[in-house]
């Protein structure tokens, strides 16, 4: 089973990209979540970001976990 994870930076995605059971997507907190990112079940939002959380949640219909930093 592959876990779809939405991460706050390219650096975080690169560090986790080698894990065989993760599929990493990036959302920095601005704009829209990518089509692929919308499949994420885990979201790690950017640290201390001021963003429209309700708007982001509305874009993540499969979301199960929010991991705060």
PQR file with spaces between the fields and no chain letter, atoms N, CA, C, O and H, PARSE charges and radii, in Angstrom:
ATOM       1  N    UNK     1       0.846   -1.184    0.000 -0.4000 1.5000
ATOM       2  CA   UNK     1       0.000    0.000    0.000 -0.0000 2.0000
ATOM       3  C    UNK     1       0.888    1.243    0.000  0.5500 1.7000
ATOM       4  O    UNK     1       1.803    1.365    0.815 -0.5500 1.4000
ATOM       5  N    UNK     2       0.614    2.140   -0.900 -0.4000 1.5000
ATOM       6  CA   UNK     2       1.368    3.385   -0.995 -0.0000 2.0000
ATOM       7  C    UNK     2       0.589    4.505   -0.326  0.5500 1.7000
ATOM       8  O    UNK     2      -0.600    4.689   -0.583 -0.5500 1.4000
ATOM       9  H    UNK     2      -0.129    2.041   -1.562  0.4000 1.0000
ATOM      10  N    UNK     3       1.273    5.252    0.538 -0.4000 1.5000
ATOM      11  CA   UNK     3       0.676    6.363    1.264 -0.0000 2.0000
ATOM      12  C    UNK     3       0.956    7.650    0.498  0.5500 1.7000
ATOM      13  O    UNK     3       2.111    7.962    0.206 -0.5500 1.4000
ATOM      14  H    UNK     3       2.240    5.102    0.747  0.4000 1.0000
ATOM      15  N    UNK     4      -0.091    8.395    0.172 -0.4000 1.5000
ATOM      16  CA   UNK     4       0.036    9.678   -0.522 -0.0000 2.0000
ATOM      17  C    UNK     4       0.185   10.769    0.539  0.5500 1.7000
ATOM      18  O    UNK     4      -0.681   10.931    1.398 -0.5500 1.4000
ATOM      19  H    UNK     4      -1.029    8.142    0.409  0.4000 1.0000
ATOM      20  N    UNK     5       1.302   11.522    0.470 -0.4000 1.5000
ATOM      21  CA   UNK     5       1.625   12.519    1.490 -0.0000 2.0000
ATOM      22  C    UNK     5       1.816   13.881    0.837  0.5500 1.7000
ATOM      23  O    UNK     5       2.530   14.009   -0.158 -0.5500 1.4000
ATOM      24  H    UNK     5       2.005   11.390   -0.228  0.4000 1.0000
ATOM      25  N    UNK     6       1.174   14.890    1.402 -0.4000 1.5000
ATOM      26  CA   UNK     6       1.309   16.264    0.928 -0.0000 2.0000
ATOM      27  C    UNK     6       2.250   16.992    1.879  0.5500 1.7000
ATOM      28  O    UNK     6       1.925   17.185    3.050 -0.5500 1.4000
ATOM      29  H    UNK     6       0.594   14.786    2.210  0.4000 1.0000
ATOM      30  N    UNK     7       3.419   17.397    1.375 -0.4000 1.5000
ATOM      31  CA   UNK     7       4.483   17.971    2.194 -0.0000 2.0000
ATOM      32  C    UNK     7       4.665   19.457    1.904  0.5500 1.7000
ATOM      33  O    UNK     7       4.275   19.932    0.838 -0.5500 1.4000
ATOM      34  H    UNK     7       3.683   17.240    0.424  0.4000 1.0000
ATOM      35  N    UNK     8       5.268   20.212    2.867 -0.4000 1.5000
ATOM      36  CA   UNK     8       5.356   21.662    2.728 -0.0000 2.0000
ATOM      37  C    UNK     8       6.501   22.183    1.861  0.5500 1.7000
ATOM      38  O    UNK     8       6.557   23.383    1.590 -0.5500 1.4000
ATOM      39  H    UNK     8       5.585   19.827    3.734  0.4000 1.0000
ATOM      40  N    UNK     9       7.414   21.318    1.417 -0.4000 1.5000
ATOM      41  CA   UNK     9       8.548   21.816    0.634 -0.0000 2.0000
ATOM      42  C    UNK     9       9.120   20.728   -0.269  0.5500 1.7000
ATOM      43  O    UNK     9       8.922   19.534   -0.044 -0.5500 1.4000
ATOM      44  H    UNK     9       7.369   20.343    1.637  0.4000 1.0000
ATOM      45  N    UNK    10       9.830   21.177   -1.291 -0.4000 1.5000
ATOM      46  CA   UNK    10      10.522   20.239   -2.177 -0.0000 2.0000
ATOM      47  C    UNK    10      11.582   19.460   -1.406  0.5500 1.7000
ATOM      48  O    UNK    10      11.786   18.272   -1.651 -0.5500 1.4000
ATOM      49  H    UNK    10       9.991   22.147   -1.474  0.4000 1.0000
ATOM      50  N    UNK    11      12.258   20.136   -0.470 -0.4000 1.5000
ATOM      51  CA   UNK    11      13.290   19.469    0.322 -0.0000 2.0000
ATOM      52  C    UNK    11      12.735   18.309    1.123  0.5500 1.7000
ATOM      53  O    UNK    11      13.341   17.239    1.175 -0.5500 1.4000
ATOM      54  H    UNK    11      12.092   21.101   -0.271  0.4000 1.0000
ATOM      55  N    UNK    12      11.586   18.515    1.747 -0.4000 1.5000
ATOM      56  CA   UNK    12      10.956   17.435    2.515 -0.0000 2.0000
ATOM      57  C    UNK    12      10.567   16.285    1.591  0.5500 1.7000
ATOM      58  O    UNK    12      10.753   15.117    1.932 -0.5500 1.4000
ATOM      59  H    UNK    12      11.093   19.385    1.704  0.4000 1.0000
ATOM      60  N    UNK    13      10.032   16.617    0.435 -0.4000 1.5000
ATOM      61  CA   UNK    13       9.632   15.576   -0.520 -0.0000 2.0000
ATOM      62  C    UNK    13      10.845   14.796   -1.020  0.5500 1.7000
ATOM      63  O    UNK    13      10.771   13.579   -1.185 -0.5500 1.4000
ATOM      64  H    UNK    13       9.880   17.565    0.159  0.4000 1.0000
ATOM      65  N    UNK    14      11.949   15.480   -1.262 -0.4000 1.5000
ATOM      66  CA   UNK    14      13.163   14.803   -1.726 -0.0000 2.0000
ATOM      67  C    UNK    14      13.715   13.859   -0.663  0.5500 1.7000
ATOM      68  O    UNK    14      14.175   12.765   -0.986 -0.5500 1.4000
ATOM      69  H    UNK    14      12.009   16.469   -1.128  0.4000 1.0000
ATOM      70  N    UNK    15      13.672   14.276    0.606 -0.4000 1.5000
ATOM      71  CA   UNK    15      14.184   13.424    1.684 -0.0000 2.0000
ATOM      72  C    UNK    15      13.364   12.150    1.846  0.5500 1.7000
ATOM      73  O    UNK    15      13.902   11.109    2.221 -0.5500 1.4000
ATOM      74  H    UNK    15      13.297   15.166    0.868  0.4000 1.0000
ATOM      75  N    UNK    16      12.076   12.226    1.568 -0.4000 1.5000
ATOM      76  CA   UNK    16      11.205   11.067    1.753 -0.0000 2.0000
ATOM      77  C    UNK    16      10.948   10.290    0.460  0.5500 1.7000
ATOM      78  O    UNK    16      10.347    9.217    0.496 -0.5500 1.4000
ATOM      79  H    UNK    16      11.638   13.072    1.263  0.4000 1.0000
ATOM      80  N    UNK    17      11.390   10.812   -0.659 -0.4000 1.5000
ATOM      81  CA   UNK    17      11.076   10.219   -1.961 -0.0000 2.0000
ATOM      82  C    UNK    17      11.602    8.798   -2.131  0.5500 1.7000
ATOM      83  O    UNK    17      11.034    8.021   -2.899 -0.5500 1.4000
ATOM      84  H    UNK    17      11.878   11.684   -0.688  0.4000 1.0000
ATOM      85  N    UNK    18      12.665    8.448   -1.435 -0.4000 1.5000
ATOM      86  CA   UNK    18      13.243    7.111   -1.595 -0.0000 2.0000
ATOM      87  C    UNK    18      12.476    6.031   -0.844  0.5500 1.7000
ATOM      88  O    UNK    18      12.701    4.841   -1.063 -0.5500 1.4000
ATOM      89  H    UNK    18      13.126    9.079   -0.811  0.4000 1.0000
ATOM      90  N    UNK    19      11.579    6.438    0.034 -0.4000 1.5000
ATOM      91  CA   UNK    19      10.795    5.456    0.788 -0.0000 2.0000
ATOM      92  C    UNK    19       9.817    4.786   -0.174  0.5500 1.7000
ATOM      93  O    UNK    19       9.018    5.472   -0.811 -0.5500 1.4000
ATOM      94  H    UNK    19      11.397    7.404    0.212  0.4000 1.0000
ATOM      95  N    UNK    20       9.865    3.459   -0.290 -0.4000 1.5000
ATOM      96  CA   UNK    20       9.063    2.771   -1.305 -0.0000 2.0000
ATOM      97  C    UNK    20       7.553    2.826   -1.079  0.5500 1.7000
ATOM      98  O    UNK    20       6.786    2.616   -2.018 -0.5500 1.4000
ATOM      99  H    UNK    20      10.515    2.901    0.228  0.4000 1.0000
ATOM     100  N    UNK    21       7.116    3.103    0.142 -0.4000 1.5000
ATOM     101  CA   UNK    21       5.682    3.094    0.427 -0.0000 2.0000
ATOM     102  C    UNK    21       5.078    4.493    0.497  0.5500 1.7000
ATOM     103  O    UNK    21       3.938    4.656    0.932 -0.5500 1.4000
ATOM     104  H    UNK    21       7.739    3.274    0.905  0.4000 1.0000
ATOM     105  N    UNK    22       5.837    5.504    0.070 -0.4000 1.5000
ATOM     106  CA   UNK    22       5.342    6.875    0.079 -0.0000 2.0000
ATOM     107  C    UNK    22       5.329    7.450   -1.328  0.5500 1.7000
ATOM     108  O    UNK    22       6.234    7.211   -2.128 -0.5500 1.4000
ATOM     109  H    UNK    22       6.763    5.372   -0.284  0.4000 1.0000
ATOM     110  N    UNK    23       4.300    8.200   -1.601 -0.4000 1.5000
ATOM     111  CA   UNK    23       4.246    9.001   -2.825 -0.0000 2.0000
ATOM     112  C    UNK    23       4.087   10.440   -2.354  0.5500 1.7000
ATOM     113  O    UNK    23       3.053   10.805   -1.794 -0.5500 1.4000
ATOM     114  H    UNK    23       3.566    8.394   -0.951  0.4000 1.0000
ATOM     115  N    UNK    24       5.105   11.250   -2.580 -0.4000 1.5000
ATOM     116  CA   UNK    24       5.166   12.598   -2.025 -0.0000 2.0000
ATOM     117  C    UNK    24       4.715   13.652   -3.028  0.5500 1.7000
ATOM     118  O    UNK    24       5.044   13.598   -4.213 -0.5500 1.4000
ATOM     119  H    UNK    24       5.944   10.954   -3.035  0.4000 1.0000
ATOM     120  N    UNK    25       3.954   14.609   -2.517 -0.4000 1.5000
ATOM     121  CA   UNK    25       3.501   15.763   -3.287 -0.0000 2.0000
ATOM     122  C    UNK    25       3.850   17.000   -2.471  0.5500 1.7000
ATOM     123  O    UNK    25       4.025   16.910   -1.256 -0.5500 1.4000
ATOM     124  H    UNK    25       3.687   14.653   -1.555  0.4000 1.0000
ATOM     125  N    UNK    26       3.952   18.147   -3.121 -0.4000 1.5000
ATOM     126  CA   UNK    26       4.332   19.380   -2.436 -0.0000 2.0000
ATOM     127  C    UNK    26       3.212   20.407   -2.535  0.5500 1.7000
ATOM     128  O    UNK    26       2.647   20.640   -3.603 -0.5500 1.4000
ATOM     129  H    UNK    26       3.810   18.219   -4.109  0.4000 1.0000
ATOM     130  N    UNK    27       2.908   21.016   -1.385 -0.4000 1.5000
ATOM     131  CA   UNK    27       2.016   22.169   -1.329 -0.0000 2.0000
ATOM     132  C    UNK    27       2.634   23.145   -0.338  0.5500 1.7000
ATOM     133  O    UNK    27       2.682   22.872    0.861 -0.5500 1.4000
ATOM     134  H    UNK    27       3.367   20.826   -0.517  0.4000 1.0000
ATOM     135  N    UNK    28       3.105   24.278   -0.836 -0.4000 1.5000
ATOM     136  CA   UNK    28       3.827   25.236    0.001 -0.0000 2.0000
ATOM     137  C    UNK    28       2.912   26.176    0.773  0.5500 1.7000
ATOM     138  O    UNK    28       3.383   26.966    1.592 -0.5500 1.4000
ATOM     139  H    UNK    28       3.066   24.500   -1.810  0.4000 1.0000
ATOM     140  N    UNK    29       1.627   26.097    0.523 -0.4000 1.5000
ATOM     141  CA   UNK    29       0.688   26.946    1.243 -0.0000 2.0000
ATOM     142  C    UNK    29       0.114   28.069    0.399  0.5500 1.7000
ATOM     143  O    UNK    29      -0.680   28.872    0.889 -0.5500 1.4000
ATOM     144  H    UNK    29       1.245   25.455   -0.142  0.4000 1.0000
ATOM     145  N    UNK    30       0.508   28.132   -0.862 -0.4000 1.5000
ATOM     146  CA   UNK    30      -0.033   29.164   -1.748 -0.0000 2.0000
ATOM     147  C    UNK    30      -0.645   28.509   -2.984  0.5500 1.7000
ATOM     148  O    UNK    30      -0.197   27.455   -3.435 -0.5500 1.4000
ATOM     149  H    UNK    30       1.152   27.479   -1.260  0.4000 1.0000
ATOM     150  N    UNK    31      -1.661   29.146   -3.510 -0.4000 1.5000
ATOM     151  CA   UNK    31      -2.304   28.617   -4.709 -0.0000 2.0000
ATOM     152  C    UNK    31      -3.133   27.383   -4.423  0.5500 1.7000
ATOM     153  O    UNK    31      -3.556   27.137   -3.294 -0.5500 1.4000
ATOM     154  H    UNK    31      -2.025   30.003   -3.144  0.4000 1.0000
ATOM     155  N    UNK    32      -3.350   26.621   -5.465 -0.4000 1.5000
ATOM     156  CA   UNK    32      -4.168   25.414   -5.380 -0.0000 2.0000
ATOM     157  C    UNK    32      -3.294   24.178   -5.189  0.5500 1.7000
ATOM     158  O    UNK    32      -2.139   24.146   -5.615 -0.5500 1.4000
ATOM     159  H    UNK    32      -3.006   26.820   -6.383  0.4000 1.0000
ATOM     160  N    UNK    33      -3.856   23.175   -4.549 -0.4000 1.5000
ATOM     161  CA   UNK    33      -3.198   21.873   -4.445 -0.0000 2.0000
ATOM     162  C    UNK    33      -3.238   21.241   -5.839  0.5500 1.7000
ATOM     163  O    UNK    33      -4.249   21.333   -6.534 -0.5500 1.4000
ATOM     164  H    UNK    33      -4.794   23.201   -4.203  0.4000 1.0000
ATOM     165  N    UNK    34      -2.146   20.603   -6.243 -0.4000 1.5000
ATOM     166  CA   UNK    34      -2.101   19.964   -7.564 -0.0000 2.0000
ATOM     167  C    UNK    34      -3.122   18.829   -7.636  0.5500 1.7000
ATOM     168  O    UNK    34      -3.577   18.323   -6.610 -0.5500 1.4000
ATOM     169  H    UNK    34      -1.324   20.528   -5.678  0.4000 1.0000
ATOM     170  N    UNK    35      -3.471   18.441   -8.844 -0.4000 1.5000
ATOM     171  CA   UNK    35      -4.412   17.330   -9.017 -0.0000 2.0000
ATOM     172  C    UNK    35      -3.898   16.066   -8.339  0.5500 1.7000
ATOM     173  O    UNK    35      -4.665   15.369   -7.674 -0.5500 1.4000
ATOM     174  H    UNK    35      -3.101   18.851   -9.678  0.4000 1.0000
ATOM     175  N    UNK    36      -2.610   15.759   -8.496 -0.4000 1.5000
ATOM     176  CA   UNK    36      -2.041   14.575   -7.843 -0.0000 2.0000
ATOM     177  C    UNK    36      -2.048   14.734   -6.328  0.5500 1.7000
ATOM     178  O    UNK    36      -2.318   13.776   -5.604 -0.5500 1.4000
ATOM     179  H    UNK    36      -1.987   16.325   -9.036  0.4000 1.0000
ATOM     180  N    UNK    37      -1.752   15.940   -5.845 -0.4000 1.5000
ATOM     181  CA   UNK    37      -1.725   16.194   -4.410 -0.0000 2.0000
ATOM     182  C    UNK    37      -3.080   16.021   -3.745  0.5500 1.7000
ATOM     183  O    UNK    37      -3.156   15.741   -2.549 -0.5500 1.4000
ATOM     184  H    UNK    37      -1.533   16.719   -6.434  0.4000 1.0000
ATOM     185  N    UNK    38      -4.142   16.185   -4.507 -0.4000 1.5000
ATOM     186  CA   UNK    38      -5.499   16.042   -3.956 -0.0000 2.0000
ATOM     187  C    UNK    38      -5.808   14.610   -3.517  0.5500 1.7000
ATOM     188  O    UNK    38      -6.781   14.378   -2.800 -0.5500 1.4000
ATOM     189  H    UNK    38      -4.080   16.412   -5.479  0.4000 1.0000
ATOM     190  N    UNK    39      -4.994   13.658   -3.942 -0.4000 1.5000
ATOM     191  CA   UNK    39      -5.181   12.266   -3.524 -0.0000 2.0000
ATOM     192  C    UNK    39      -4.548   11.966   -2.173  0.5500 1.7000
ATOM     193  O    UNK    39      -4.660   10.845   -1.677 -0.5500 1.4000
ATOM     194  H    UNK    39      -4.204   13.846   -4.525  0.4000 1.0000
ATOM     195  N    UNK    40      -3.893   12.939   -1.574 -0.4000 1.5000
ATOM     196  CA   UNK    40      -3.155   12.710   -0.330 -0.0000 2.0000
ATOM     197  C    UNK    40      -4.075   12.350    0.826  0.5500 1.7000
ATOM     198  O    UNK    40      -5.164   12.904    0.980 -0.5500 1.4000
ATOM     199  H    UNK    40      -3.802   13.850   -1.976  0.4000 1.0000
ATOM     200  N    UNK    41      -3.606   11.404    1.635 -0.4000 1.5000
ATOM     201  CA   UNK    41      -4.319   11.038    2.859 -0.0000 2.0000
ATOM     202  C    UNK    41      -3.633   11.630    4.083  0.5500 1.7000
ATOM     203  O    UNK    41      -4.204   11.641    5.174 -0.5500 1.4000
ATOM     204  H    UNK    41      -2.722   10.954    1.510  0.4000 1.0000
ATOM     205  N    UNK    42      -2.400   12.126    3.901 -0.4000 1.5000
ATOM     206  CA   UNK    42      -1.655   12.777    4.982 -0.0000 2.0000
ATOM     207  C    UNK    42      -1.217   14.151    4.492  0.5500 1.7000
ATOM     208  O    UNK    42      -0.706   14.293    3.381 -0.5500 1.4000
ATOM     209  H    UNK    42      -1.937   12.117    3.015  0.4000 1.0000
ATOM     210  N    UNK    43      -1.423   15.164    5.336 -0.4000 1.5000
ATOM     211  CA   UNK    43      -0.985   16.521    5.011 -0.0000 2.0000
ATOM     212  C    UNK    43      -0.087   17.034    6.118  0.5500 1.7000
ATOM     213  O    UNK    43      -0.453   17.000    7.293 -0.5500 1.4000
ATOM     214  H    UNK    43      -1.838   15.049    6.239  0.4000 1.0000
ATOM     215  N    UNK    44       1.096   17.510    5.738 -0.4000 1.5000
ATOM     216  CA   UNK    44       2.009   18.184    6.659 -0.0000 2.0000
ATOM     217  C    UNK    44       2.037   19.645    6.215  0.5500 1.7000
ATOM     218  O    UNK    44       2.756   19.985    5.275 -0.5500 1.4000
ATOM     219  H    UNK    44       1.393   17.537    4.784  0.4000 1.0000
ATOM     220  N    UNK    45       1.259   20.521    6.882 -0.4000 1.5000
ATOM     221  CA   UNK    45       1.217   21.916    6.449 -0.0000 2.0000
ATOM     222  C    UNK    45       2.524   22.646    6.762  0.5500 1.7000
ATOM     223  O    UNK    45       3.288   22.213    7.624 -0.5500 1.4000
ATOM     224  H    UNK    45       0.676   20.244    7.645  0.4000 1.0000
ATOM     225  N    UNK    46       2.778   23.751    6.063 -0.4000 1.5000
ATOM     226  CA   UNK    46       3.975   24.539    6.347 -0.0000 2.0000
ATOM     227  C    UNK    46       3.959   25.066    7.784  0.5500 1.7000
ATOM     228  O    UNK    46       2.903   25.416    8.313 -0.5500 1.4000
ATOM     229  H    UNK    46       2.158   24.103    5.363  0.4000 1.0000
ATOM     230  N    UNK    47       5.125   25.120    8.403 -0.4000 1.5000
ATOM     231  CA   UNK    47       5.270   25.585    9.784 -0.0000 2.0000
ATOM     232  C    UNK    47       4.929   27.072    9.878  0.5500 1.7000
ATOM     233  O    UNK    47       5.428   27.886    9.101 -0.5500 1.4000
ATOM     234  H    UNK    47       5.982   24.836    7.974  0.4000 1.0000
ATOM     235  N    UNK    48       4.079   27.408   10.833 -0.4000 1.5000
ATOM     236  CA   UNK    48       3.671   28.789   11.112 -0.0000 2.0000
ATOM     237  C    UNK    48       3.118   29.525    9.893  0.5500 1.7000
ATOM     238  O    UNK    48       3.270   30.741    9.776 -0.5500 1.4000
ATOM     239  H    UNK    48       3.674   26.747   11.464  0.4000 1.0000
ATOM     240  N    UNK    49       2.497   28.808    9.015 -0.4000 1.5000
ATOM     241  CA   UNK    49       1.918   29.431    7.823 -0.0000 2.0000
ATOM     242  C    UNK    49       0.540   29.992    8.140  0.5500 1.7000
ATOM     243  O    UNK    49      -0.223   29.403    8.906 -0.5500 1.4000
ATOM     244  H    UNK    49       2.374   27.821    9.110  0.4000 1.0000
ATOM     245  N    UNK    50       0.236   31.117    7.553 -0.4000 1.5000
ATOM     246  CA   UNK    50      -1.123   31.650    7.658 -0.0000 2.0000
ATOM     247  C    UNK    50      -1.789   31.380    6.311  0.5500 1.7000
ATOM     248  O    UNK    50      -1.539   32.060    5.316 -0.5500 1.4000
ATOM     249  H    UNK    50       0.856   31.596    6.931  0.4000 1.0000
ATOM     250  N    UNK    51      -2.636   30.373    6.321 -0.4000 1.5000
ATOM     251  CA   UNK    51      -3.302   29.992    5.086 -0.0000 2.0000
ATOM     252  C    UNK    51      -4.748   29.652    5.371  0.5500 1.7000
ATOM     253  O    UNK    51      -5.151   29.489    6.523 -0.5500 1.4000
ATOM     254  H    UNK    51      -2.839   29.821    7.130  0.4000 1.0000
ATOM     255  N    UNK    52      -5.511   29.549    4.323 -0.4000 1.5000
ATOM     256  CA   UNK    52      -6.928   29.219    4.416 -0.0000 2.0000
ATOM     257  C    UNK    52      -7.067   27.707    4.609  0.5500 1.7000
ATOM     258  O    UNK    52      -7.200   26.956    3.642 -0.5500 1.4000
ATOM     259  H    UNK    52      -5.184   29.681    3.387  0.4000 1.0000
ATOM     260  N    UNK    53      -7.033   27.278    5.864 -0.4000 1.5000
ATOM     261  CA   UNK    53      -7.059   25.844    6.165 -0.0000 2.0000
ATOM     262  C    UNK    53      -8.330   25.202    5.627  0.5500 1.7000
ATOM     263  O    UNK    53      -8.273   24.121    5.040 -0.5500 1.4000
ATOM     264  H    UNK    53      -6.925   27.888    6.649  0.4000 1.0000
ATOM     265  N    UNK    54      -9.471   25.848    5.816 -0.4000 1.5000
ATOM     266  CA   UNK    54     -10.731   25.282    5.324 -0.0000 2.0000
ATOM     267  C    UNK    54     -10.692   25.117    3.807  0.5500 1.7000
ATOM     268  O    UNK    54     -11.206   24.133    3.276 -0.5500 1.4000
ATOM     269  H    UNK    54      -9.517   26.726    6.293  0.4000 1.0000
ATOM     270  N    UNK    55     -10.086   26.074    3.111 -0.4000 1.5000
ATOM     271  CA   UNK    55      -9.968   25.980    1.663 -0.0000 2.0000
ATOM     272  C    UNK    55      -9.082   24.828    1.226  0.5500 1.7000
ATOM     273  O    UNK    55      -9.371   24.152    0.239 -0.5500 1.4000
ATOM     274  H    UNK    55      -9.668   26.873    3.542  0.4000 1.0000
ATOM     275  N    UNK    56      -7.993   24.605    1.968 -0.4000 1.5000
ATOM     276  CA   UNK    56      -7.104   23.488    1.648 -0.0000 2.0000
ATOM     277  C    UNK    56      -7.809   22.170    1.944  0.5500 1.7000
ATOM     278  O    UNK    56      -7.754   21.243    1.136 -0.5500 1.4000
ATOM     279  H    UNK    56      -7.758   25.154    2.770  0.4000 1.0000
ATOM     280  N    UNK    57      -8.469   22.081    3.090 -0.4000 1.5000
ATOM     281  CA   UNK    57      -9.174   20.846    3.454 -0.0000 2.0000
ATOM     282  C    UNK    57     -10.231   20.486    2.415  0.5500 1.7000
ATOM     283  O    UNK    57     -10.455   19.309    2.133 -0.5500 1.4000
ATOM     284  H    UNK    57      -8.514   22.835    3.746  0.4000 1.0000
ATOM     285  N    UNK    58     -10.873   21.490    1.852 -0.4000 1.5000
ATOM     286  CA   UNK    58     -11.890   21.238    0.828 -0.0000 2.0000
ATOM     287  C    UNK    58     -11.285   20.614   -0.431  0.5500 1.7000
ATOM     288  O    UNK    58     -11.992   19.970   -1.206 -0.5500 1.4000
ATOM     289  H    UNK    58     -10.691   22.447    2.081  0.4000 1.0000
ATOM     290  N    UNK    59      -9.981   20.804   -0.634 -0.4000 1.5000
ATOM     291  CA   UNK    59      -9.297   20.248   -1.806 -0.0000 2.0000
ATOM     292  C    UNK    59      -8.747   18.847   -1.559  0.5500 1.7000
ATOM     293  O    UNK    59      -8.206   18.224   -2.472 -0.5500 1.4000
ATOM     294  H    UNK    59      -9.407   21.328   -0.004  0.4000 1.0000
ATOM     295  N    UNK    60      -8.880   18.348   -0.336 -0.4000 1.5000
ATOM     296  CA   UNK    60      -8.286   17.059    0.031 -0.0000 2.0000
ATOM     297  C    UNK    60      -9.364   16.079    0.498  0.5500 1.7000
ATOM     298  O    UNK    60      -9.468   15.810    1.695 -0.5500 1.4000
ATOM     299  H    UNK    60      -9.319   18.853    0.407  0.4000 1.0000
ATOM     300  N    UNK    61     -10.162   15.545   -0.417 -0.4000 1.5000
ATOM     301  CA   UNK    61     -11.283   14.686   -0.033 -0.0000 2.0000
ATOM     302  C    UNK    61     -10.875   13.365    0.621  0.5500 1.7000
ATOM     303  O    UNK    61     -11.688   12.756    1.315 -0.5500 1.4000
ATOM     304  H    UNK    61     -10.078   15.763   -1.389  0.4000 1.0000
ATOM     305  N    UNK    62      -9.655   12.913    0.420 -0.4000 1.5000
ATOM     306  CA   UNK    62      -9.208   11.637    0.994 -0.0000 2.0000
ATOM     307  C    UNK    62      -8.391   11.812    2.276  0.5500 1.7000
ATOM     308  O    UNK    62      -7.883   10.833    2.824 -0.5500 1.4000
ATOM     309  H    UNK    62      -8.994   13.408   -0.144  0.4000 1.0000
ATOM     310  N    UNK    63      -8.264   13.038    2.751 -0.4000 1.5000
ATOM     311  CA   UNK    63      -7.425   13.332    3.909 -0.0000 2.0000
ATOM     312  C    UNK    63      -7.873   12.564    5.147  0.5500 1.7000
ATOM     313  O    UNK    63      -9.057   12.538    5.484 -0.5500 1.4000
ATOM     314  H    UNK    63      -8.678   13.833    2.306  0.4000 1.0000
ATOM     315  N    UNK    64      -6.906   11.936    5.819 -0.4000 1.5000
ATOM     316  CA   UNK    64      -7.165   11.201    7.056 -0.0000 2.0000
ATOM     317  C    UNK    64      -6.354   11.744    8.226  0.5500 1.7000
ATOM     318  O    UNK    64      -6.787   11.653    9.375 -0.5500 1.4000
ATOM     319  H    UNK    64      -5.945   11.957    5.546  0.4000 1.0000
ATOM     320  N    UNK    65      -5.170   12.313    7.941 -0.4000 1.5000
ATOM     321  CA   UNK    65      -4.251   12.736    9.003 -0.0000 2.0000
ATOM     322  C    UNK    65      -3.650   14.093    8.657  0.5500 1.7000
ATOM     323  O    UNK    65      -3.256   14.333    7.516 -0.5500 1.4000
ATOM     324  H    UNK    65      -4.818   12.387    7.008  0.4000 1.0000
ATOM     325  N    UNK    66      -3.581   14.988    9.662 -0.4000 1.5000
ATOM     326  CA   UNK    66      -2.823   16.231    9.543 -0.0000 2.0000
ATOM     327  C    UNK    66      -1.694   16.145   10.558  0.5500 1.7000
ATOM     328  O    UNK    66      -1.942   16.014   11.756 -0.5500 1.4000
ATOM     329  H    UNK    66      -3.901   14.793   10.589  0.4000 1.0000
ATOM     330  N    UNK    67      -0.458   16.218   10.083 -0.4000 1.5000
ATOM     331  CA   UNK    67       0.715   16.153   10.957 -0.0000 2.0000
ATOM     332  C    UNK    67       1.298   17.552   11.078  0.5500 1.7000
ATOM     333  O    UNK    67       1.852   18.088   10.118 -0.5500 1.4000
ATOM     334  H    UNK    67      -0.257   16.325    9.110  0.4000 1.0000
ATOM     335  N    UNK    68       1.168   18.146   12.272 -0.4000 1.5000
ATOM     336  CA   UNK    68       1.711   19.484   12.490 -0.0000 2.0000
ATOM     337  C    UNK    68       3.174   19.397   12.877  0.5500 1.7000
ATOM     338  O    UNK    68       3.595   18.446   13.536 -0.5500 1.4000
ATOM     339  H    UNK    68       0.718   17.711   13.052  0.4000 1.0000
ATOM     340  N    UNK    69       3.951   20.396   12.464 -0.4000 1.5000
ATOM     341  CA   UNK    69       5.369   20.454   12.809 -0.0000 2.0000
ATOM     342  C    UNK    69       5.553   21.148   14.134  0.5500 1.7000
ATOM     343  O    UNK    69       6.682   21.297   14.601 -0.5500 1.4000
ATOM     344  H    UNK    69       3.609   21.169   11.929  0.4000 1.0000
